[in-house]
Amino acid sequence: MFATLTSKGQITLPKEIRVRLGLDAGSMLDFQLLEDNTITVRAVRPDARRVRGLLKSPHAIPPTVEQMDEGIAAHLRDKHAAASRRRKPPGR
């Protein structure tokens, strides 16, 4: 089976492979590059550990609007401070 690489480095897996591996949009694949430049790929099955932490404890207290505002302000201060440190002064 053949597939063509796009200019973005993407390929479309042939339907026979998608069906055999049970793949849909969003499926995760694990690629391995072997010493002889052979590429192997396997479907990664969802694991319950991957969703750990997505659901919050029913006993958790949600942050207040003030806490959220301060968190956003702190993030923006850090983001803009980092950006200003990366800027180079104009040459003379």
C-alpha positions, 0 to 999 in steps of 0.5 A: 500500500502507498500513501503520499506525503503532503507539503505539511508532512501529512499522510492519509492512511489507507482505509484497509489500515484504518479499518484493521487498526480500528482508527477514527479521527482523533485516534492516537498513533505511536511511531517507532523508527528502527535502526534500519529506517523501518517505521512501525506504527501502533494504535494507542488505546485510551487508558483510564490514567489519561483522564485522571484529573479531568474531573474535579473533586465534588468537595473542591471549592471553586475559585472566586471571581477575584481569584480568577481575575488575579490569576489572569492578571498574573498570567498576563504580567508574566507573559508580557514581561517575558515578551519584553525581555526577548525584544532587542533594543534598536541598533545604533 
